[in-house]
């Protein structure tokens, strides 16, 4: 042993001695030989930045289908969006499970702030697509995507189920059919994104919806069932509505609602207006096959996570300002 190391051991402070003793006790209680783990520490290579983030794998996950340079921009951007969705799910999981643990108001408020921060970043990042793609290149590589669509983001659907009751996600044209005692399957089959991808006259589902249901329907329905009484709204209503911090939490929930269901959705509409409309104002079909002028804009969808937190007037005007502004901007452009 090096003399210097011997000196370190001999002069080890009480904290170090305590840590070594704790390790000895831990592995002894588990019936393990600590010498094996000490040898592992000696032989182990130090973790570096690349390995910790799995960059060698991450940076090989972009698989463009054409030679158009901007397709790489399109792919990376949407991968980043999905990573932020994953962050949102991570926060929502902590707020909505397990059901037997009461939620701390301060923790709830902080998590809502985090969710809003993630959504604001996503909204700001949309400029990458809105202003950063060459339209001609986009038109060339998008034809290889049929019938894939951003509509098929399973994570976004999970986020919706984590946040609100299923009845608040029912399509506008189906809401008159919903009775107070409607069961989960009845509501699930009438979700706005299912109805939006179904031919209203024939009842035929688009290939995009069929593919999505084949892959995720079981997962999504089970998730909706598991969070029927344990979503963000239910947690707030039953545990925090009477808390002194409730007004501040309400502001955060309202911001989340408007950001996701008005601002975020309006940006999708703007992108479609820019890239899926010809110079003659003719609509180009989306890769998912939806009538995007009605499906994408929040003024027509009127998806509101927390109806109880808004006035009748606010809900009636939901998304209207953004809709008319988009029309004016597009006409002026």
C-alpha positions in Angstrom: 0.0 0.0 0.0 1.3 3.5 -0.8 2.5 5.3 2.2 0.2 8.3 1.3 -2.8 6.0 1.2 -1.9 4.5 4.5 -1.8 8.0 6.0 -5.3 8.7 4.5 -6.7 5.6 6.1 -5.1 6.3 9.4 -6.4 9.9 9.4 -9.9 9.1 8.1 -12.5 11.2 9.7 -15.4 9.8 11.7 -17.7 10.2 8.7 -15.6 8.0 6.5 -15.2 5.4 9.2 -19.0 5.4 9.7 -19.6 5.0 6.0 -17.2 2.0 5.8 -18.8 0.4 8.9 -22.3 1.0 7.3 -21.1 -0.8 4.1 -19.8 -3.7 6.1 -23.1 -4.0 8.0 -25.1 -3.7 4.8 -23.3 -6.4 2.9 -23.1 -8.6 6.0 -26.8 -8.4 6.5 -27.4 -9.3 2.9 -25.0 -12.3 3.2 -22.6 -10.8 0.7 -18.8 -10.5 0.7 -17.9 -6.8 0.7 -14.5 -7.6 -0.8 -16.1 -8.5 -4.1 -17.8 -5.1 -4.3 -14.6 -3.3 -3.3 -12.8 -5.2 -6.1 -15.5 -4.1 -8.4 -14.9 -0.4 -7.5 -11.2 -0.9 -8.2 -11.7 -2.4 -11.6 -14.7 -0.3 -12.7 -14.1 2.3 -15.5 -15.2 5.8 -14.6 -18.5 6.8 -16.0 -18.2 9.5 -18.7 -20.7 11.9 -20.2 -21.2 9.9 -23.4 -21.9 6.6 -21.6 -24.2 8.2 -19.0 -26.4 9.7 -21.7 -26.1 6.7 -24.1 -25.2 9.2 -26.8 -23.7 6.6 -29.1 -27.1 5.1 -29.2 -29.2 8.3 -29.1 -27.4 9.8 -32.0 -28.1 6.8 -34.3 -31.9 6.9 -33.8 -32.6 9.2 -36.7 -33.5 7.1 -39.7 -34.6 9.4 -42.6 -36.5 7.8 -45.4 -35.5 10.2 -48.1 -32.4 12.3 -49.1 -34.1 15.6 -48.1 -31.9 17.3 -45.5 -34.8 18.8 -43.6 -36.2 15.4 -42.9 -33.5 15.0 -40.3 -34.7 18.3 -38.7 -38.2 17.0 -38.7 -37.2 13.7 -37.1 -35.0 15.1 -34.4 -37.6 17.8 -33.4 -40.3 15.2 -32.9 -38.0 12.9 -30.9 -37.2 15.9 -28.7 -41.0 16.5 -28.3 -41.5 12.9 -27.2 -38.7 13.2 -24.7 -40.5 16.2 -23.2 -43.7 14.2 -23.1 -41.8 11.6 -21.2 -40.8 14.3 -18.7 -44.4 15.2 -18.3 -45.5 11.6 -17.7 -42.7 11.3 -15.1 -44.1 14.3 -13.1 -47.8 13.1 -13.6 -47.0 9.6 -12.3 -45.7 11.1 -9.1 -48.9 13.1 -8.6 -51.4 10.4 -9.4 -50.1 7.3 -7.8 -50.2 5.5 -5.5 -53.8 6.4 -4.5 -53.3 5.7 -0.8 -50.8 8.5 -0.3 -52.2 12.0 0.3 -50.7 14.7 -2.0 -48.8 17.5 -0.4 -50.1 20.9 -1.7 -46.7 22.4 -2.1 -45.5 19.3 -4.0 -48.6 19.4 -6.2 -48.1 23.1 -7.0 -44.4 22.6 -7.8 -45.2 19.7 -10.1 -47.8 21.8 -11.9 -45.2 24.5 -12.4 -42.9 22.0 -13.9 -45.5 20.7 -16.3 -46.2 24.3 -17.4 -42.5 24.9 -17.9 -42.2 21.8 -20.1 -45.2 22.9 -22.2 -43.9 26.4 -22.6 -40.6 25.0 -23.9 -42.5 22.9 -26.4 -44.6 25.8 -27.5 -41.5 28.0 -28.0 -39.7 25.1 -29.8 -42.4 24.9 -32.4 -40.6 27.6 -34.3 -38.2 24.9 -35.4 -41.0 23.4 -37.5 -43.1 26.5 -38.2 -40.2 28.6 -39.6 -37.4 26.1 -40.0 -38.5 23.7 -42.7 -38.1 24.2 -46.4 -41.7 23.7 -47.8 -40.5 22.0 -51.0 -38.4 19.5 -49.1 -41.2 18.9 -46.6 -43.7 18.1 -49.5 -41.2 15.6 -50.8 -40.4 13.6 -47.7 -43.9 13.8 -46.1 -45.3 11.5 -48.8 -43.2 8.7 -47.4 -44.8 9.0 -44.0 -48.3 7.8 -45.0 -50.3 6.7 -43.0 -48.1 7.7 -40.0 -49.2 10.9 -38.1 -48.3 12.9 -35.0 -51.9 11.9 -34.0 -50.3 8.5 -33.1 -48.3 9.8 -30.2 -49.3 7.3 -27.5 -47.5 9.4 -24.8 -49.7 12.4 -25.5 -52.8 10.3 -25.1 -51.5 8.9 -21.8 -50.9 12.5 -20.7 -54.5 13.4 -21.4 -55.7 10.5 -19.3 -53.3 11.4 -16.5 -54.7 14.9 -16.4 -58.5 14.8 -16.8 -61.7 12.7 -16.8 -62.5 10.8 -20.0 -65.8 12.7 -20.5 -63.8 15.9 -21.1 -62.1 14.3 -24.1 -65.2 13.2 -25.9 -65.7 14.6 -29.4 -68.0 17.7 -29.6 -70.5 15.9 -31.9 -70.8 13.0 -29.4 -71.3 14.9 -26.2 -75.0 14.9 -26.5 -74.9 11.1 -26.3 -73.1 11.1 -23.0 -75.2 10.4 -19.9 -74.0 11.1 -16.3 -73.6 7.3 -15.7 -71.9 6.5 -19.1 -69.4 3.7 -18.7 -65.7 4.0 -19.5 -65.9 2.0 -22.8 -68.8 4.2 -24.1 -66.7 7.3 -23.4 -63.5 5.8 -24.7 -65.0 4.9 -28.1 -66.1 8.5 -28.5 -62.9 10.3 -27.8 -62.2 13.3 -30.0 -59.2 11.8 -31.7 -61.1 8.5 -32.5 -64.0 10.4 -34.0 -61.7 12.8 -35.8 -60.2 9.8 -37.6 -63.5 8.2 -38.5 -65.6 8.9 -41.6 -68.7 10.6 -40.2 -71.0 9.2 -43.0 -69.7 5.7 -43.5 -68.2 5.1 -40.0 -65.0 3.8 -41.6 -61.8 4.2 -39.5 -58.8 5.7 -41.2 -55.7 3.4 -41.6 -53.9 5.7 -39.2 -56.5 5.1 -36.5 -56.6 1.4 -37.2 -52.9 1.0 -36.9 -52.8 3.0 -33.7 -55.6 1.0 -32.1 -54.0 -2.3 -33.1 -50.8 -1.3 -31.3 -52.0 0.8 -28.3 -55.7 0.4 -27.7 -55.3 -2.1 -24.9 -52.6 -0.1 -23.2 -54.6 3.2 -23.4 -57.9 1.8 -22.2 -56.3 0.1 -19.2 -54.5 3.3 -18.4 -57.8 5.3 -18.6 -59.4 2.8 -16.3 -56.6 2.9 -13.8 -56.8 6.7 -13.6 -60.5 7.1 -13.7 -60.5 8.3 -10.1 -56.9 9.1 -9.8 -56.1 11.7 -12.5 -54.8 15.2 -11.9 -58.3 16.7 -11.7 -59.6 14.1 -9.3 -56.6 14.5 -7.0 -57.1 18.3 -6.9 -60.9 18.1 -6.5 -60.9 15.6 -3.7 -57.7 16.5 -1.8 -56.7 20.1 -2.5 -59.7 22.1 -3.5 -60.2 23.3 0.1 -56.5 24.0 0.8 -55.4 27.6 1.3 -53.1 27.2 -1.7 -56.0 26.2 -4.0 -56.3 29.6 -5.8 -52.6 29.4 -6.8 -53.0 25.8 -7.9 -56.1 26.8 -9.9 -54.1 29.4 -11.8 -51.5 26.7 -12.7 -54.1 24.3 -13.8 -55.8 26.9 -16.0 -52.5 27.8 -17.6 -51.8 24.1 -18.3 -55.2 23.7 -19.8 -55.0 26.7 -22.1 -51.3 26.0 -23.1 -52.0 22.4 -24.1 -55.5 22.7 -25.6 -55.3 26.2 -27.2 -51.7 27.4 -27.8 -50.1 24.0 -28.5 -52.9 22.9 -30.7 -53.1 26.2 -32.5 -49.5 25.9 -33.5 -50.2 22.5 -35.1 -52.9 24.3 -37.1 -50.5 27.0 -38.2 -48.0 24.4 -39.4 -50.8 22.7 -41.4 -51.9 26.0 -42.9 -48.4 26.7 -44.0 -47.3 23.4 -45.3 -50.6 21.7 -46.3 -52.3 24.5 -48.3 -51.5 25.3 -51.9 -51.1 28.8 -53.3 -54.7 28.4 -54.5 -55.8 27.8 -50.9 -56.6 24.2 -51.6 -56.2 21.8 -48.7 -53.6 19.0 -49.0 -54.6 15.8 -47.2 -52.7 15.2 -43.9 -50.7 12.0 -43.6 -53.2 10.8 -41.0 -56.1 11.4 -43.3 -58.0 13.8 -41.0 -59.9 16.9 -42.1 -57.2 18.9 -40.4 -58.9 22.3 -40.6 -61.6 21.0 -38.3 -59.6 18.4 -36.4 -56.6 20.5 -35.4 -58.0 23.8 -34.3 -59.1 24.1 -30.6 -62.0 26.4 -31.5 -63.7 23.4 -33.2 -62.5 20.6 -30.9 -63.2 22.5 -27.6 -61.1 20.1 -25.5 -61.0 21.5 -22.0 -59.3 19.5 -19.2 -60.9 21.4 -16.3 -64.3 22.8 -17.3 -65.1 23.6 -13.7 -62.3 26.2 -13.6 -63.6 28.2 -16.6 -66.7 30.4 -17.1 -69.3 29.6 -19.7 -68.2 32.6 -21.7 -64.6 31.5 -21.6 -65.5 28.0 -22.8 -67.7 29.3 -25.6 -64.8 31.4 -26.9 -62.3 28.6 -26.4 -59.6 29.1 -29.1 -61.6 31.6 -31.1 -59.0 34.4 -30.8 -56.2 32.2 -31.9 -58.3 30.8 -34.8 -59.1 34.2 -36.3 -55.6 35.5 -35.8 -54.3 32.5 -37.7 -56.7 33.2 -40.5 -55.7 36.8 -40.7 -52.0 36.1 -40.6 -52.4 33.5 -43.3 -54.5 35.8 -45.5 -52.0 38.7 -45.0 -49.1 36.4 -45.8 
